[in-house]
Amino acid sequence: MGRAPIKVKELYYITHINNVPSILRRGILSHETIEREGITFTPIYNEEIVSKRKSITVPDGRSLWSFANFYFQPRNPMLYRVVFFSPPTKVNDVAVIGISMSVLNRPDIFITDGNAASQLSAIMSAQEGKKALSQIAKEIDKEYWTDEGGSKRKIMAECLVPGQISPMHIREIFVANHETADKLKMEISIPDLEIIPEPNMFFQPTAKIDLTSQLSLVEGDMFFSRMQTVTVSVNCVGVMGKGVASRAKYQFPDVYVVYQDLCRKRKLQMGKPYVYKRESSFDYQLADEPSTLVNANSETQFLLFATKDHWRYPADIGGIEKGLQWLVANYENEGITSLAIPALGCGLGRLEWSDVGPLMCKYLSKLNIPVWIYLPAEKKIPAKFLSKEYLLARM
């Protein structure tokens, strides 16, 4: 059977948590309306970025400033920027408000096939835009984006609503964690309104277990960890076919070029990982309007860690241990200051976490830097294999 057609399920509005009580009373307003009515609010977007929208017009001549803008996919480059690069805003200050799709029935809306502020994006009437929704849905139904092929722009497709929308269209509110959800529930009292902790939406780990002051087990998306060094488990023949390696290949194409060159020259070997120091930060690729970023991670790199000789073979736990020994001996000279690393050889490598976990913790606990081990997503690991007693007993 083929995959079911992808559908747009909801619209989303990104805002500061301080603005939520006002939004629940007044609705979501355009910048023009907020300005005209003198409404006090807590800004969340970079002023330079927002002001650009004043000079961009929709087909009927009105400015984007006249519209409240809603995303079809909230986990996008703008939210990444808001969460990490909108001081003094922190992740606990951010809310994403879910809006009913009934808004699309308004004849006065416009729909874009990408970031409305981009010259490359089409701004379509309600009728034209609704015809394009199936294609828009394909572009936003992704766990990541790249600069290649315009996916970074396309995942930020918008619905533009003139003036304002009523609070009656608000369905739920997403926040980054339970702490923020509990705080917001105390401030508002609408019994039927759900406030949902959704850490993955906000690029946060969905779970984190601290084994030592520096070493943690993490569930979540490793490529959004913002650690200085991200580990990609690979083979030695230049094939990035599945799993973590495949994700790296498509999200960071430069890694694939370097990896293949290393394999051709036989420089990547079992027991001897390779540190690829990139010329640009992950943040410049992941955040919206990268030219205006302040305090981006200036130094980001990949650790290419061979777990098997050939992609057809199962992972080699002996070779993995030699690679970990190399890492302990060389991480300081290689300039590694923080590390995200998957459960090496688990999943597609067919090794068991019950064997790999204690081995990784034995060596990675010796690194005097923050280290996050990302647990395998393929299956649930019993709690006994995640305990300090089990994982650190062999140190």
ZIRA-V20771 format. One record per run of one state. SS is the DSSP state (~ for helix, > for strand, _ for the rest). FROM is the first residue (numbers start at 1). TO is the last residue. If there is no record, write none. Layout:
ss: [SS	SS]
from: [FROM	FROM]
to: [TO	TO]
//
This chain:
ss: [_	>	~	_	>	_	~	_	~	_	>	_	>	~	>	_	~	_	~	>	_	~	_	>	_	>	~	_	~	_	~	_	>	_	>	_	~	>	_	~	_	>	_	~	_	>	_	>	_	~	_	>	_	~	_	~	_	>	_	>	_	>	_	~	_	~	_	>	_	~	_	>	_	>	~	_	>	_	~	_	>	_	~	_	~	_]
from: [1	11	17	27	28	30	31	38	47	56	57	58	63	64	67	72	77	86	91	94	100	101	106	110	113	123	126	132	133	141	148	155	158	163	164	166	167	170	176	178	188	194	198	199	203	207	211	215	220	222	225	229	236	243	252	253	265	269	270	272	273	274	278	282	287	290	293	301	309	317	331	338	343	346	347	350	351	352	353	365	370	375	383	387	388	392]
to: [10	16	26	27	29	30	37	46	55	56	57	62	63	66	71	76	85	90	93	99	100	105	109	112	122	125	131	132	140	147	154	157	162	163	165	166	169	175	177	187	193	197	198	202	206	210	214	219	221	224	228	235	242	251	252	264	268	269	271	272	273	277	281	286	289	292	300	308	316	330	337	342	345	346	349	350	351	352	364	369	374	382	386	387	391	395]
//
